[in-house]
């Protein structure tokens, strides 16, 4: 079984070296980049991190650039992801960054798909300024994902608790509406879906969310090991994808929680790679 990290950010060296210049024009990028916890990583940093881990070896990472508002910047980071996914085909699977505004997003998705990228995201509804409940506004991107069979990764955050840069006012209701409007899409809600997974105890949500997955990105900052046991109790182990949010957090920060989770080996295998393989397989 291949272990897959489903949530990894990479940034072109030129943006890393001059991030303040880009932050002047991109408010959400500025907010995250100015955070004390912020870190940047190149593709080579990711490959090195995959290879040096000893406790749990990760064979592959799903990588993506920052989802800017400006489509020109999205194309720039996509070109970098295309280049590096081609350079490290056994280690990296690339996702596509787009701005949902206008029709350019659909064309960019098709271009990047033809170049070998196999999903879309991580998109930031608040950061990029698009309305999850407005079908017309998101139609170009969701339509392209549907036609090409690509999973779509969305940022989500819990509506309660402490503030941190990137915690937005996007509601669980808005996420539910987006899922309801796009039953044909495989949707991945980052960061445990902001807690939306708990509502899968409601039969109507379980039915609507049959094609929804949740990743574990930033778990050590948000939840203790009981989150894994809760997912098991809800019967959702087949819908959980390991995501580190690297370089924000290294893989090693997750191992204690997984050990304390009470999950059996089969359930850990599902979360660490088997679910991701199944989700990515139709796109390969």
N, C-alpha and C positions, 0 to 999 in steps of 0.2 A: 504494500500500500504506500502511495506517495502522500507525504504530509504537505499541505498547501496553506500558505499564509495568504488569506483572501483580501487583505487590506493593507497595502503598502504604498507610501508616497515617494515618488522620485522627482527630482528637480534638475533641470539643465544647469551645468556649471556656471553659465553666464548669468542666469537669474540668481543663483546662490551668491555670486560675487557682487551683484548689483541689486540686491533685493529691495533696497530703499527706493530706487528709481521706479520700480514696478509698483511698490506700495503706494506711491503718490497718486496713482491713477486707479487703484483697485482697493476700495475701503476694506473689504472683507479679508483680502490677502494681507493688508496692512495690520488689521486687528490680530490675525493669527501669527504673523511674522514677528510682531512686537511683543508677543507673549514671552514670559521668562522661560516657559517650558518648550518653546519652539526649537526645532532642529531641522536641518535640511540634509538630504541624502541623495547621492548620485546612484545610478544603477549599479556601479561597481561596489558602492558601500553595501547595497542590498545583497549582492552575490556573495560578498565577503561574510556578511552576517549569517547568511544561510549555511555557508560552509563551515563556520567556526563553532556553531552550536553543538554541544555534546549531549545534553540531557534529552532533548527531543530534536531530531534532525529534520529540518524542513527541506524538501526537495525542490519546491517551486514557490514563487511569490506572484500574486496578481498585483501589478504595478500600474500607477496612473499619475499623471501630472496634476497640477492644481487646476481646478475648474474656475477659470476667470470669467468675468462678465464679457470681456472683449474677445470676440471670436478669433482675432488675429493671434492673440496670446495663446488661446486654446490650440490653434493649429501649430504654433511653435512648440508647445510642450508635447503635443501628439507626435510631432516629427521626431522628437527625442525618444519618446516611448517606442515608436516604430523602429528606430535605429537600434536601440538597446535590446528590444525583444528579439530582433533579428540576429543580434550579436550573441545573445545568450538564450537560444531557443529551448534549451533543456532546463533553464532555471526561471525564466520570466515569461509570464503571460500578460500582455498589455491590454489596458482598458482605455477608453476614449473620453477625453474631456471636451464638453461642448457647453455652449450657452443656449438654453431653449428658446431664446427670443428669435423670432423670424424663421426663415426656411434654411438658413445656412447650416444649422445643426444637423439636419438630415443629410445634406450633401457631405458634411464632414464625417459623419458616421459611416456613410457608404465608402468614402475615400479610405478611411482608416481600416475598415473591415477588409477591403481589397488588399491593404498593405499588411494584414495579418493580426490586427487587434480583435479582441474577442469579447468585448463587453463595453458598457458605458458607465462612467462614474469615476469618483464619487462626486455627485452633483450636490450643490448647496442651495436649497430653495431660497432661504433668506439672504444668504451671501451673494447670490447671483440675481436676486430680485425677481423671481418668477413665482407665480401663484399655482400651487399644487392642485387647487380646486378648479382652475380654469382649463378646461379640456382643449380649447382652441389654442391657448398659449403653449401648451406642452405637446400638441398633436404631432408636430414635425418630428420631435425626438422620439416619442413613444411609438409613432407609426414606423419609423425606421428600425427601431429595436424589434418591433413585432415582425416586420418583414424579414429581417435577417436572423431572427431567433437569438437576439443578444440579451443577456441579463442586464438589468439597470440597478446600479448601486446609488442609494440616496442617503444623505446625512440625516440623522434623526437624533433628538436628544430628549432626555426626561424632563417633564414639566415642573418638577419640584426639586428641592435641594439646592446645593451651593452653586454660585455662578462661576463660570470660567469662560475665557475667550472662545467663541464658537458656539456657546449655548444661546440658542435663538428662541424667538416667540412662535415658531412653527408648531402648530398643535397636533395632538394625536388625531383629532377629528379631521384635520386637513390631510394627514397621511392616509387615514382610512378612506377618505373620499377619492384620493388619487388611486389607491388600490382598487376600489370599487369601479372606477372609470376605466381601468386597464386590466380586466380579468385575463387577458391573453398574455400578459407579460410575466416573466420571472423577475421579481423585484426583491432586491436585497436591502433591508433597512439596517443601516450601520448602528453600532453602539446599542445592540439589543433592541433596536427599534424604539428607543426612548421609553421602554417598558410596555410597548404595545403588545408584546408576546403574551403578557398576562391576560389580555382580553380574549385570547383564543379559547378560554374556558366558556365563552359565549358561543353558542352554536352558529349564530349568523356570522360572527367574525371568523370562526374556524373555516366556514364554507367560503367566505369571500377571500380569505387569506391562504387558500390552498396552494398558491404559487408564490408565497412570500417566504423569504428566508431572513435570518437575523445574524449579523456578525458580532464578534466579541470585542471589537476594537475599543481600547481604552478601559477595559474592565477593571484593572487595578485602581483606577482613579474614581470609579463609580460604584462598584458592587463588591461584596465579599464572595467567598466560594459558594455560598448558598444559591447564587443565581444559577449555577449549573444544576443543582439539585431541583430547583424550581422548574427549569426547562424540562428535566427528566419527568418530574411529576405531572407536567402538562402534556407529556407525550410528544415533545418537540425536538428530541435529539436529532431527528433526521432533517431538521430545518435550521440547525445552528452551524455557522461557518466560523472557523478560527480566523480571527483577524487581529494583528498586533498593533496596527496604527503606526508601525515603524516609519520614520525614526523617532517618533514621539516616545515610544516605549520599545525596549528590546524584547525578544521572545522570552528570555529568561524570567521576566516579571510575571509571566502567566503560569509558570510551572507549579509553583506552590498551590495556587488556587485549583488547578486541575487535579493535583494530588489529593487535596482536601475535599474535592467535590463529591466523592462517593460514587462516581461514575465507574461502570465496569469497563474493561478493555474495549469491548465492542462499541460502546457508546463514545468512548474517547476517539476511537478510529473514525467514527462517523464525523465528529466535530473537527478533528485534525486534518481530514483530507477526503474521506469518501463522499461526503455531501458535496464538497466543492467539485470533485471530479465529475459527479453526476450532473451538476449544474453547468459545467463548462463543456461537457462532452458534445452536446448538439452544436456547439459553436466551432468545434475544431475541424 
